[in-house]
């Protein structure tokens, strides 16, 4: 029992000192919250979105209020044809993109949101497909 406690006392500080090596970047497997500031600027909770495997990316607007995604709610720029396939959900509050993850790179994308049916200035964050 004492041996285990001594071993634990020695290993715990060693392991905790390695925490800086853990990659804390947020991955593309959780929904991205999309917000609008009081002055009408679109904002996302994560920029960039890091992707390390084929995945479905999802952006969500608050369920309440008059915000909806435009038809072209998410547009990925300068990506090879078929790399990203994007579509809105029926309620206009969710937008998804299938990321094939076949080409590594940094992709700018536009977030297009409507408030009471009127377009807000788009936001241009990034998706990073790394290998």
SULGI-V580284 format. One line per field, one symbol per residue. phi: phi as a letter, one per 40 degrees, with the letter a starting at -180 (. if undefined). psi: psi as a letter, one per 40 degrees, with the letter a starting at -180 (. if undefined). burial: I if it has 9 or more other ideal C-beta (glycine too) atoms within 8 Angstrom, else O. A space follows every 50 residues. Layout:
phi=???
psi=???
burial=???
This chain:
phi=.ccccccccccdccccccdccccccccccbdccbbbcccgccabcbaccc bbadabcbbbcdccgbcaccdbdbbccfbcdgcbbbaccccgcbbbbcbc fcbcibbcbbbbbbbfgbccdcbbcbbbcbb
psi=ddddddddddddddddeedeehheihieeiihhhihideehhiiehhihh heihihihhhiidiaehiiidfdhhhifiihedhhiiiideeehhihhhd fehiihhiihhhiihfehhihiigaihhhi.
burial=OOOOOOOOOOOOOOOOOOOOOOOOOOIIOOOIOIIIOOOOIIIIOOOIII IOOOIOIIIIIOOOOOIIIIOOIIOIOOIOOOIIOIOIIOOIIIIIIIII IOOOOOIIIIIIIIIOOOOIOIIOIIIIIOO
